[in-house]
Amino acid sequence: MSEDNIKQSVREFYDRVGWQSIGDTLYQNAQYEDLRPVSEEYLHRCHMRVKRHLAQVGTYYLDAGSGPVQYPEYLAYSEGYRYRVCMDLSIVALKEARKRVGEQGLYVVADIAYLPFKSEVFDGISALHTIHHVPMGEKQRAYDELYRVIKPGRQMVVVDGWTRAPLMTRLSRFMNFMKRLRAWRKGDSVQTSINDIAHENQTCFSPKSQEKDETSAPAGTFVEKFDADGLIDLLSGRMPFEILVWRSVSVAFLRSVIYPDWGGKFWLRVIYWLEERFPRILGRIGQYPLILIRKPAEEASTAPSEV
């Protein structure tokens, strides 16, 4: 599949499926997250890790691949900014984002690998679970484009996932055991969720799978990720970066291991404490890294500061 066709399939998936509302604050894409109450505190604290690395005040904040800004924590990232620029391939996402961001927002349909902005205009940038939808041949360009538009002396946050997270690989047998134990106690058979497989193992679901039923919605969309070594090779020598942890455990781990009657909230607090204590180690071996990119102040140019 060509890069243009990949992007078209991603857009169609989110327009038709991913950002279709199933409630006041929920979308079909929520199936790829664990939104149970037992995980709520942990997820909130992980979301807020992004804010701590961004400038707290500024003029323009870029939400690259904003989606519908579906979580309340996402709104907090731009609280101190005059404008939040919501950029996405999906017009459906931007229409939903406008409902939450309102007059603070500027809404742009664009490709993260070809940003339609002047250089060095943004005081803060985040790209959350976006670059994994970019074809491998354009990932470097996507990072270069984000780096181009961030102001010198500022920094940006990219949250992504590893294609084969070492920690989750090591824990896979434990996860399977816990699922079987849970099922045995409930008297159920063990079922493997196709959503877990698609999200955690990064299966690419192509529109070709829908040829037999043109009216049905695709099960997923294109996802292609690095491992830690691949990302280091990509960015080394191009920009200053640091790999920290956003969240060390996968959705599959949460769904198979964490339950309220098994002390789930306590164990998630332990995991969060470990992530805070060892952010670099768990950033490289855990499921979801937080890539922090700083643009040195000495790179300042005379570029206009207007979007």
Stockholm file with secondary structure:
# STOCKHOLM 1.0

chainA/1-307         MSEDNIKQSVREFYDRVGWQSIGDTLYQNAQYEDLRPVSEEYLHRCHMRVKRHLAQVGTYYLDAGSGPVQYPEYLAYSEGYRYRVCMDLSIVALKEARKRVGEQGLYVVADIAYLPFKSEVFDGISALHTIHHVPMGEKQRAYDELYRVIKPGRQMVVVDGWTRAPLMTRLSRFMNFMKRLRAWRKGDSVQTSINDIAHENQTCFSPKSQEKDETSAPAGTFVEKFDADGLIDLLSGRMPFEILVWRSVSVAFLRSVIYPDWGGKFWLRVIYWLEERFPRILGRIGQYPLILIRKPAEEASTAPSEV
#=GR chainA/1-307 SS CCHHHHHHHHHHHIIIIITCBSSSSCBGGGGGSCCCHHHHHHHHHHHHHHHHTSCSSEEEEEEETCTTCCSHHHHHTTTTEEEEEEEESCHHHHHHHHHHHGGGEEEEECBTTBCCSCSSCBSEEEEESCGGGSCHHHHHHHHHHHHHHBCTTCEEEEECCCTTCHHHHHHHHHHHHHHHHHHHHHTCCCCCCHHHHHHHTTCCCCGGGGTTCTTSCCSCCCCCCCCHHHHHHHHTTTSCEEEEEEESSCHHHHHHHCCGGGTHHHHHHHHHHHHHHSHHHHHHHSSEEEEEEECCGGGCCCCCSCC
#=GC SS_cons         CCHHHHHHHHHHHIIIIITCBSSSSCBGGGGGSCCCHHHHHHHHHHHHHHHHTSCSSEEEEEEETCTTCCSHHHHHTTTTEEEEEEEESCHHHHHHHHHHHGGGEEEEECBTTBCCSCSSCBSEEEEESCGGGSCHHHHHHHHHHHHHHBCTTCEEEEECCCTTCHHHHHHHHHHHHHHHHHHHHHTCCCCCCHHHHHHHTTCCCCGGGGTTCTTSCCSCCCCCCCCHHHHHHHHTTTSCEEEEEEESSCHHHHHHHCCGGGTHHHHHHHHHHHHHHSHHHHHHHSSEEEEEEECCGGGCCCCCSCC
//
